[in-house]
Amino acid sequence: MGCIESRKIRKQNLEESIRAAIFIQKWFRRHQARQEMRKRCNWQIFQNVEYACEQDQAELYKFFNDLIKHMPQAAEAGNKSNSQRCSGLEKSGTLYEESGDMARIELTVPITKSHIDLLIDVFRKKRGNRLHPKYVCLILREAAKSLKQMPNLWMVSTAVSQQVTICGDLHGKLDDLLVVLYKNGLPSASNPYVFNGDFVDRGKRGLEVFLLLLSLYLAFPNSVFLNRGNHEDSVMNARYGFIREVEGKYPRNHKYLLSLIDEVYRWLPLGSILNNRVLIVHGGFSDTTNLDLIKSIDRGKYVSILRPPLMDGEALDKAEWQQIFDVMWSDPQASQGCKPNQLRGAGVWFGPDTTESFLKRHRLSYVIRSHECKPNGHEFMHDNKVITIFSASNYYAIGSNKGAYMRLNNQLVPHFVQYISAASQTKELSFKQRMGIVECAALKELAVRMREHRDELEEEFQKYDPDDSGCITIAKWCFVMESVTKLGLPWRLLREKLAPGTDSQSVNYIRTLDLLDTDVIMKAEADGTSVMDALYANKASLETIFNIIDADHSGEITLDEFEKAIDLLVAHMPGVYSKNEMLEKCRMMDLNGDGKVDLNEFLEAFRLSDLHRKEQQEEYLRKRSTTKSIISQHPSDSVTKLADKISKNMVLIEQDIDPTDCEAKDVGQRS
């Protein structure tokens, strides 16, 4: 009996152990699924907000395009006052001494490997890392003069080197560039590189990245190939930080330096062809992309890709302009066909059939492109015939993504190396802490974007809350969030983050609005640059608009000329203002009352409008700080805690860059 009883107990224990194992397995799978859902949600926030901001900037291109399409006489007559043919190399600028520490090094022509070693040592330091402005000018001038002689498409060969390394977007991440050079070695005849655009913007060290890449090109001219990306464009730089970076580092010389940077941009080649079999371009292509046409384009006209290259006595070739736009801005899609890229607002989405047709037409094996951040730094699409490579790790936030570079051997078989720079900053963090940092960064980006629509959100929320209770149903909250922001996000999943502490049946939308009014979100918004800020900062765009509207090129805009442009604006931005309201605003631009608006009055009107807009924002914030909200005077504890969490996770310790402080993984090859 004792033996039978013992077997029963053992069997019971075994069954309990199995049930416990199954329970733990189910719990773990649910936990993993929730973590994966959080990761995907954060990634979707980052990408959709990023693309929505680019879409705003692309509206400028659409506006220019509509103006030229409906006012062809402007394109034919050209831009008299600001011809983009005026070369920055032909201007002689006076350099002024800058205050603060400067690197104590000297550069001479030609740039050599010893100069490269000096530059890397200087740039990696936290302090004293600025070159004297005369050396910045030297690098920019020499690079522009050399690049000007190059074809539109580099012809790259592995006949001698037997291999080539390709890097994608760096976006001002100097630490990532130094990691690549540390792991893969400096360029040489046996170790050539192709850098595939988007060297600047977003990151804080864009100028150092740009100067180092240009110096590498000058030191190893047959081993470094620099492709232009969509961010090698002053219009993009005005919005995404590079112009402000240059102004901050060289406040007395930034205008002249930026004119030289523009000169480099205009002469950067548009792509590379490797062994006549692989195309390397920043974005992609469309069903109308023609490489023979791209090879013949006068790329020197395109100082900015977003601003039309109007020339004296020369009509704009819109088909040619579109060719460049498509290779800079396009993205691959899983579905068939080729259609306008609505998410970015520029370029196209191209499908597997478009890829197959393009490769067959140009006798290519596959295409390498960048332009999109990928969690693992690279991605295959279209039956491995489109490869995306992205080299900026920690792009959205620390731990958000890996960077990667790829090496191709003589048989063009790709081999990838993944890495994360500044690994010590995350090495001691738990998975939960890393996830928290990424999640807070995503929420901050989303909240800053939502603040642009704050008044509209409040107005729409109150339509569904006639009793002023401060609460609406989840469905209505989600509907308002999407209809106003148009970000295409999983709002139900985000409800607990954007309206913390609310119940499962309704949403306290006041908490959403209070979150947008916290100091951390308002400071992040103030640190950014709006489309209006970018447009006013880049006066060349305003001058281009002025000259297009000025159809008879008299140097003054009449009311009739304004009316024609307003018809386009009404079609382009329906519902913002009526035609009569816009005409009245045009009359207000006539500051001296002579019935016409000259360029100075036009620019001054924008300056005053921008100043008034900022004053209104400040006044609004003052009123809100002294006025009770509908529910309570102060944000709820849950909102305050979330804001504090976001603020703490935004703090980064700046230190010298150590390229050995990285986690790198060789992920092998794929044939």
C-alpha positions in Angstrom: 0.0 0.0 0.0 2.8 2.4 0.9 4.4 1.8 -2.5 1.1 2.5 -4.4 0.5 5.6 -2.3 4.1 6.8 -3.0 3.5 6.4 -6.8 0.3 8.4 -6.6 2.1 11.2 -4.8 4.9 11.2 -7.4 2.4 11.2 -10.2 0.5 14.0 -8.6 3.7 16.0 -8.1 4.6 15.4 -11.7 1.3 16.6 -12.9 1.6 19.7 -10.8 5.1 20.3 -12.1 3.8 20.0 -15.7 0.9 22.4 -15.0 3.3 24.8 -13.3 5.7 24.6 -16.3 2.8 25.2 -18.7 1.6 28.1 -16.7 5.1 29.6 -16.6 5.5 29.0 -20.3 2.1 30.8 -21.0 3.0 33.7 -18.8 6.4 34.0 -20.4 4.9 33.9 -23.9 2.4 36.6 -22.9 5.1 38.7 -21.4 7.2 38.3 -24.5 4.2 39.2 -26.7 3.6 42.3 -24.6 7.2 43.4 -24.8 7.2 42.8 -28.6 4.0 44.9 -28.9 5.6 47.7 -26.9 8.7 47.6 -29.1 6.6 47.7 -32.3 4.4 50.5 -30.9 7.4 52.6 -30.0 9.0 52.0 -33.4 5.7 52.9 -35.2 5.6 56.2 -33.2 9.2 57.1 -34.1 8.8 56.4 -37.8 5.3 57.9 -38.3 6.3 61.1 -36.4 9.5 61.3 -38.4 7.8 60.8 -41.7 5.0 63.2 -40.8 7.6 65.9 -40.1 9.3 65.2 -43.5 5.8 65.4 -45.1 5.5 68.9 -43.7 8.8 69.8 -45.3 7.9 68.2 -48.6 4.8 70.4 -48.8 7.2 73.2 -49.7 8.3 71.2 -52.7 4.7 70.6 -53.6 3.9 74.2 -53.3 6.8 75.2 -55.6 5.8 72.5 -58.0 2.2 73.8 -58.2 3.4 77.3 -58.6 5.6 76.3 -61.5 3.0 74.1 -63.0 0.3 76.8 -63.1 2.6 79.8 -63.6 5.0 78.5 -66.3 6.1 82.0 -67.3 7.9 82.2 -63.9 10.0 79.1 -64.7 10.8 80.3 -68.2 11.9 83.7 -67.2 14.0 82.5 -64.3 15.1 83.8 -61.0 16.7 87.2 -61.6 17.5 88.2 -58.1 18.9 85.0 -56.7 20.2 82.7 -59.5 21.4 79.5 -58.0 24.2 79.5 -60.5 26.1 81.9 -58.3 28.9 79.7 -57.1 30.0 79.8 -53.4 33.5 79.1 -54.7 33.5 82.4 -56.6 32.7 84.4 -53.4 35.5 85.7 -51.2 34.4 85.7 -47.6 36.1 87.5 -44.7 36.7 85.2 -41.8 36.4 86.4 -38.2 38.0 85.1 -35.1 35.6 82.9 -33.0 35.5 83.0 -29.2 36.2 79.9 -27.2 38.5 76.9 -27.5 39.9 76.0 -30.9 41.8 72.8 -31.8 45.5 73.5 -32.0 46.2 71.8 -35.3 47.2 73.0 -38.8 45.9 71.6 -42.0 47.5 72.0 -45.4 46.8 70.9 -48.9 46.9 68.1 -49.9 45.1 66.4 -47.0 46.9 63.2 -46.0 46.4 60.3 -43.6 48.3 62.1 -40.9 45.8 64.9 -41.1 43.0 62.3 -40.8 44.5 60.9 -37.6 44.7 64.5 -36.2 41.1 65.3 -37.1 39.8 62.0 -35.6 41.7 62.8 -32.4 40.3 66.3 -32.2 36.7 65.6 -33.2 36.3 62.7 -30.7 36.9 65.0 -27.7 34.1 66.6 -25.7 35.9 70.0 -25.5 38.3 71.9 -27.8 37.0 70.0 -30.8 36.4 72.9 -33.2 38.6 73.6 -36.1 39.7 77.1 -36.9 37.2 78.4 -39.5 40.0 78.8 -42.0 40.5 75.1 -42.0 36.8 74.4 -42.3 36.8 76.6 -45.4 39.9 74.8 -46.7 38.2 71.4 -46.5 34.9 72.6 -48.0 36.5 74.5 -50.8 38.9 71.7 -51.8 36.1 69.1 -51.6 33.7 71.2 -53.7 36.4 71.8 -56.4 37.2 68.1 -56.6 33.6 66.8 -56.5 32.7 69.3 -59.3 34.8 67.2 -61.6 33.1 63.9 -60.8 30.2 62.3 -62.8 26.6 62.2 -61.6 27.0 58.5 -60.8 30.3 57.2 -59.4 31.7 54.1 -61.2 33.0 51.9 -58.4 35.0 48.7 -59.0 36.3 45.9 -56.9 38.8 44.8 -59.5 41.8 45.9 -57.4 40.4 45.9 -53.9 38.4 42.7 -54.2 35.8 44.2 -51.8 34.0 47.4 -50.9 32.3 48.7 -47.7 29.0 50.6 -47.9 27.6 52.8 -45.1 24.1 54.2 -44.8 22.7 57.2 -43.0 24.9 58.7 -40.2 22.8 61.7 -39.4 25.4 63.5 -37.3 26.4 60.4 -35.3 30.1 60.9 -35.1 30.5 58.0 -32.7 29.0 55.6 -35.3 31.4 56.8 -38.0 34.4 56.4 -35.7 33.2 52.8 -34.8 33.0 51.9 -38.5 36.5 53.3 -39.1 37.8 51.5 -36.0 36.3 48.2 -36.8 36.8 48.3 -40.6 39.9 50.4 -41.0 40.6 53.6 -42.8 40.0 53.8 -46.5 42.7 52.7 -48.9 43.2 51.2 -52.3 42.4 47.8 -50.8 39.6 49.1 -48.5 37.3 51.5 -50.5 34.1 53.0 -49.0 30.8 54.2 -50.4 28.9 56.5 -48.0 25.3 56.7 -49.1 24.1 60.1 -48.0 22.3 61.8 -45.0 25.6 62.7 -43.3 24.0 65.6 -41.3 20.9 66.7 -39.4 19.2 65.3 -36.2 22.6 64.3 -34.5 24.7 66.9 -32.7 28.0 66.2 -34.5 26.9 66.7 -38.1 29.6 69.2 -39.0 32.3 66.9 -37.7 30.9 64.0 -39.6 30.7 66.0 -42.8 34.2 67.5 -42.5 35.7 64.1 -41.7 34.0 62.4 -44.6 35.1 65.2 -47.0 38.7 64.9 -45.6 38.7 61.2 -46.1 37.6 61.8 -49.7 40.4 64.3 -50.2 43.0 62.1 -48.6 41.9 58.9 -50.4 40.2 60.3 -53.6 40.0 56.9 -55.4 38.8 55.0 -52.3 36.0 57.1 -50.9 32.7 57.7 -52.8 30.2 60.1 -51.3 26.5 59.9 -52.5 24.1 62.7 -51.9 21.1 62.1 -49.6 17.8 64.0 -49.2 19.3 65.8 -46.1 22.2 67.2 -48.1 19.8 70.1 -48.7 19.7 73.5 -47.0 15.9 73.5 -46.8 16.0 70.2 -44.8 18.9 71.5 -42.7 16.9 74.6 -41.6 14.3 72.2 -40.2 16.3 69.4 -38.8 19.1 71.1 -36.9 22.3 71.3 -39.1 22.0 75.0 -39.8 21.5 75.7 -36.1 24.5 73.5 -35.3 26.8 75.4 -37.6 25.4 78.7 -36.3 26.1 77.6 -32.7 29.7 76.4 -33.4 30.7 79.3 -35.7 28.4 82.2 -34.8 30.6 84.8 -36.5 31.3 82.8 -39.7 28.3 80.6 -40.2 26.8 82.4 -43.2 30.0 82.0 -45.2 30.5 78.4 -44.1 26.9 77.5 -45.0 27.4 79.0 -48.5 30.4 76.7 -48.9 28.5 73.7 -47.6 25.8 74.4 -50.2 28.5 74.4 -52.8 29.6 70.9 -51.7 25.9 69.7 -51.7 25.4 70.8 -55.3 28.3 68.8 -56.5 27.8 65.6 -54.6 27.2 62.8 -57.0 23.7 61.3 -57.0 24.6 57.7 -56.6 27.1 54.9 -57.5 27.2 51.9 -59.7 29.3 49.0 -58.5 30.9 46.7 -61.1 28.2 47.8 -63.5 25.8 45.4 -61.6 24.8 47.1 -58.4 23.1 50.5 -58.1 23.7 52.4 -54.8 21.4 55.4 -54.2 20.1 57.0 -51.1 16.3 56.5 -51.5 15.4 54.3 -54.5 13.7 54.7 -57.8 10.4 54.9 -59.6 8.9 53.4 -62.6 10.1 56.4 -64.6 13.6 56.5 -63.3 16.1 56.5 -66.2 19.8 56.2 -65.3 20.9 57.5 -68.7 19.0 60.7 -68.0 20.3 60.9 -64.5 23.9 60.6 -65.9 23.2 63.6 -68.2 21.6 66.0 -65.6 23.4 69.2 -64.8 23.4 68.5 -61.0 25.1 71.8 -60.3 21.7 73.5 -60.7 20.3 71.7 -57.7 21.7 73.5 -54.6 18.5 72.4 -52.9 16.4 69.5 -54.1 13.3 70.9 -52.4 13.6 74.3 -54.0 13.2 74.5 -57.8 16.5 75.4 -59.7 15.2 78.4 -61.6 17.9 79.7 -63.9 18.3 82.9 -65.9 16.7 82.5 -69.3 16.3 78.7 -68.7 13.0 76.8 -68.3 12.8 74.3 -65.5 12.7 70.7 -66.7 10.2 69.2 -64.2 10.8 65.6 -65.4 14.5 66.0 -64.7 13.7 67.5 -61.2 11.5 64.5 -60.5 14.2 62.0 -61.5 16.5 63.4 -58.7 13.6 63.6 -56.3 12.7 59.9 -56.8 16.2 58.6 -56.2 16.6 60.7 -53.0 13.2 60.2 -51.4 11.6 56.9 -52.5 11.0 53.7 -50.4 10.3 50.1 -51.2 6.9 48.5 -50.4 5.9 44.9 -50.2 2.9 45.3 -52.5 3.1 45.5 -56.3 3.1 48.8 -58.2 4.5 52.3 -57.9 2.6 55.0 -56.2 3.2 58.4 -54.5 4.7 58.1 -51.0 1.9 59.6 -49.0 3.7 58.9 -45.7 6.8 61.0 -46.5 4.9 63.3 -48.8 7.7 63.0 -51.5 9.1 60.3 -53.7 7.3 57.0 -54.4 6.7 53.6 -52.9 8.0 51.0 -55.4 7.0 47.4 -55.4 8.7 44.1 -56.4 7.4 44.4 -59.9 8.9 47.9 -60.3 12.2 46.6 -59.0 12.2 43.7 -61.4 11.5 45.9 -64.3 14.0 48.5 -63.3 16.8 45.9 -62.8 16.0 44.3 -66.1 15.9 47.6 -68.0 19.3 48.6 -66.7 20.9 45.1 -66.5 21.5 45.3 -62.8 21.6 42.5 -60.2 20.2 44.4 -57.2 20.0 47.9 -55.5 21.5 49.1 -52.3 19.7 52.0 -50.6 19.5 53.7 -47.2 16.9 56.4 -46.1 15.0 54.3 -43.6 16.1 53.4 -40.1 15.9 49.6 -39.5 16.0 47.9 -36.0 18.9 45.7 -37.0 20.7 48.2 -39.3 19.8 46.4 -42.5 16.9 44.7 -44.3 16.3 42.7 -47.5 13.2 43.2 -49.6 11.9 42.2 -53.1 13.4 38.7 -53.1 16.8 40.1 -51.8 17.0 42.5 -54.7 16.6 45.7 -52.6 18.9 46.0 -49.6 18.5 48.8 -47.0 21.6 49.8 -45.0 21.4 52.2 -42.1 24.5 53.1 -40.1 23.3 55.4 -37.3 22.8 53.3 -34.1 20.7 54.6 -31.2 19.0 56.8 -33.9 15.8 57.5 -32.1 17.0 56.9 -28.5 19.7 54.9 -26.7 19.0 51.3 -27.5 16.3 52.0 -30.1 18.2 50.3 -33.0 21.5 48.8 -34.2 23.6 50.4 -36.9 25.3 48.4 -39.6 27.7 48.5 -42.5 28.0 46.0 -45.3 31.0 44.6 -47.2 30.7 43.2 -50.7 33.3 40.8 -52.1 34.3 40.5 -55.7 31.3 38.3 -56.4 29.1 41.0 -54.8 27.9 38.8 -52.0 26.9 41.1 -49.1 28.3 40.6 -45.6 27.0 42.6 -42.6 28.4 43.9 -39.4 26.0 45.3 -36.8 27.0 47.5 -33.9 25.8 49.8 -31.1 28.1 52.8 -30.3 28.5 54.1 -26.7 27.7 50.7 -25.4 28.8 51.5 -21.9 25.8 53.8 -21.5 23.4 50.8 -21.8 25.5 47.9 -20.7 24.5 48.1 -17.1 20.9 48.8 -17.7 18.3 46.1 -17.4 16.0 45.3 -20.3 13.2 47.1 -18.5 15.3 50.2 -18.1 16.3 50.2 -21.8 12.8 49.7 -22.8 11.7 52.6 -20.5 14.3 54.9 -22.2 13.1 54.1 -25.7 9.4 54.3 -24.6 9.9 57.7 -23.0 11.7 59.0 -26.1 8.9 57.8 -28.3 6.3 59.5 -26.1 8.2 62.7 -26.0 8.4 62.8 -29.8 4.7 62.1 -30.1 3.7 64.6 -27.5 5.8 67.4 -29.2 4.1 66.5 -32.5 0.7 66.6 -30.8 1.4 70.0 -29.3 1.3 71.5 -32.8 -2.4 70.5 -32.8 -3.2 71.2 -29.1 -5.9 73.8 -29.6 -7.6 71.7 -32.3 -7.5 68.6 -30.1 -9.1 70.4 -27.2 -11.8 71.8 -29.5 -12.6 68.4 -30.9 -12.6 66.7 -27.5 -15.1 69.2 -26.2 -17.5 68.6 -29.1 -18.0 65.1 -27.6 -18.2 66.4 -24.0 -21.3 68.7 -23.9 -21.4 68.3 -20.0 -17.8 69.5 -19.5 -17.0 66.3 -17.6 -13.5 66.1 -19.0 -14.2 62.5 -20.1 -15.2 60.9 -23.4 -15.5 57.3 -24.6 -12.4 55.5 -25.7 -13.7 55.2 -29.3 -14.3 59.0 -29.5 -10.9 59.8 -28.0 -9.2 57.5 -30.6 -11.2 59.1 -33.4 -10.2 62.6 -32.4 -6.5 61.7 -32.0 -6.4 60.2 -35.5 -8.5 62.7 -37.3 -6.5 65.6 -35.9 -2.9 64.3 -36.0 -3.3 61.9 -39.0 -0.4 59.8 -37.7 -1.9 56.3 -38.2 -1.0 55.1 -34.7 -2.6 52.4 -32.4 -4.3 54.9 -30.2 -6.0 52.3 -28.0 -2.7 50.9 -27.0 -1.4 54.4 -26.3 -4.4 55.5 -24.2 -2.8 54.6 -20.9 0.3 56.5 -21.8 -1.3 59.6 -23.2 -4.2 59.8 -20.7 -2.6 58.1 -17.6 -4.8 57.0 -14.7 -8.1 56.8 -16.6 -10.5 53.9 -16.3 -11.2 51.2 -18.9 -14.5 52.6 -20.0 -13.7 56.2 -20.8 -10.7 58.6 -21.3 -10.0 61.7 -19.3 -8.8 63.9 -22.2 -7.8 66.7 -19.8 -4.9 64.5 -18.8 -3.8 64.3 -22.4 -3.9 68.0 -22.8 -2.1 68.5 -19.4 0.7 66.2 -20.6 1.2 68.4 -23.6 1.4 71.4 -21.3 4.1 70.0 -19.1 7.5 71.7 -18.9 9.4 68.8 -20.4 7.2 68.7 -23.6 7.1 72.5 -24.0 10.9 72.7 -23.7 11.3 69.9 -26.3 9.0 71.8 -28.6 10.9 75.0 -28.1 14.2 73.2 -28.9 12.8 72.0 -32.2 12.2 74.0 -35.4 8.8 74.5 -37.1 8.2 74.6 -40.8 7.6 78.4 -40.5 10.9 78.8 -38.6 12.7 76.7 -41.2 11.1 78.7 -44.1 12.0 82.1 -42.6 15.5 80.9 -41.6 16.1 79.8 -45.2 15.3 83.2 -46.9 16.3 81.8 -50.3 13.1 79.8 -50.3 11.1 82.9 -49.6 13.0 84.7 -52.3 12.2 81.9 -54.7 8.5 82.1 -53.9 8.6 85.9 -54.4 10.2 85.6 -57.8 7.8 82.9 -59.0 4.8 85.0 -57.9 6.4 88.1 -59.6 5.3 86.9 -63.0 6.5 89.9 -65.0 9.8 90.0 -63.0 9.4 93.7 -62.3 10.8 93.2 -58.7 7.4 94.0 -57.3 4.3 91.9 -56.8 1.0 93.4 -57.9 -2.4 92.4 -56.4 -3.3 90.6 -59.7 -0.1 88.5 -59.4 -1.0 87.7 -55.7 -4.5 86.7 -56.7 -3.2 84.1 -59.1 -0.9 82.7 -56.5 -3.7 82.7 -53.9 -5.8 80.5 -56.2 -3.1 77.9 -55.9 -2.8 78.3 -52.2 -6.5 77.9 -51.7 -6.3 74.7 -53.8 -3.2 73.6 -51.9 -4.4 74.3 -48.3 -8.2 74.2 -48.5 -10.2 75.5 -45.6 -7.3 77.4 -43.9 -8.3 80.9 -45.1 -10.8 82.2 -47.7 -9.6 83.9 -50.8 -10.7 87.3 -49.6 -9.0 86.9 -46.3 -5.7 86.0 -48.1 -6.0 88.9 -50.4 -6.5 91.2 -47.4 -3.3 89.7 -45.9 -1.5 90.5 -49.1 -2.6 94.1 -49.0 -1.2 94.3 -45.5 2.2 93.3 -46.9 2.2 96.6 -48.7 3.9 98.5 -45.9 4.5 101.8 -47.8 1.0 101.9 -49.4 2.2 102.1 -53.1 -0.1 99.3 -54.2 2.8 96.8 -54.8 5.0 94.6 -52.6 8.7 94.5 -53.1 11.1 91.8 -51.8 12.0 93.7 -48.6 8.3 94.1 -47.7 7.6 90.5 -48.5 10.4 89.2 -46.2 9.5 91.8 -43.5 5.9 90.5 -43.5 7.1 87.0 -42.8 9.4 88.2 -40.1 6.6 90.2 -38.4 4.2 87.3 -38.8 6.6 84.8 -37.3 7.3 87.2 -34.4 3.5 87.6 -33.8 3.0 83.9 -33.8 5.7 83.4 -31.2 4.3 86.2 -29.0 0.9 84.5 -29.2 2.4 81.2 -28.1 4.0 82.9 -25.1 0.8 84.7 -24.2 -1.2 81.5 -24.4 1.2 79.7 -22.1 1.0 82.6 -19.6 -2.8 82.5 -19.6 -2.8 78.8 -19.1 -0.5 79.0 -16.2 -3.0 81.3 -14.4 -6.2 79.8 -15.5 -8.0 76.8 -14.0 -8.5 73.8 -16.2 -11.9 72.3 -16.5 -11.3 69.6 -13.9 -8.5 70.9 -11.7 -5.9 73.6 -11.4 -2.9 71.3 -11.5 -2.1 68.2 -13.6 -2.9 64.9 -12.0 -0.3 62.9 -10.1 -0.2 60.4 -12.9 0.5 63.1 -15.5 3.2 64.6 -13.3 4.9 61.2 -12.8 4.9 60.5 -16.5 6.4 63.9 -17.3 9.1 63.3 -14.6 9.8 59.9 -16.1 10.2 61.4 -19.6 12.5 64.1 -18.2 14.8 61.8 -16.3 15.1 59.4 -19.3 16.2 62.3 -21.6 19.3 63.1 -19.6 22.5 62.1 -21.3 26.1 62.4 -20.1 28.3 64.0 -22.8 31.9 62.6 -22.9 34.8 62.0 -25.2 34.0 59.5 -28.0 35.6 56.1 -27.6 35.2 54.0 -30.7 36.2 50.9 -28.8 33.2 51.4 -26.6 30.9 49.5 -28.9 29.1 46.2 -29.2 29.7 44.7 -32.7 28.5 41.5 -34.2 29.4 39.9 -37.5 26.2 38.6 -38.9 27.7 36.9 -41.8 26.8 36.9 -45.5 23.7 36.2 -47.5 23.9 35.2 -51.1 
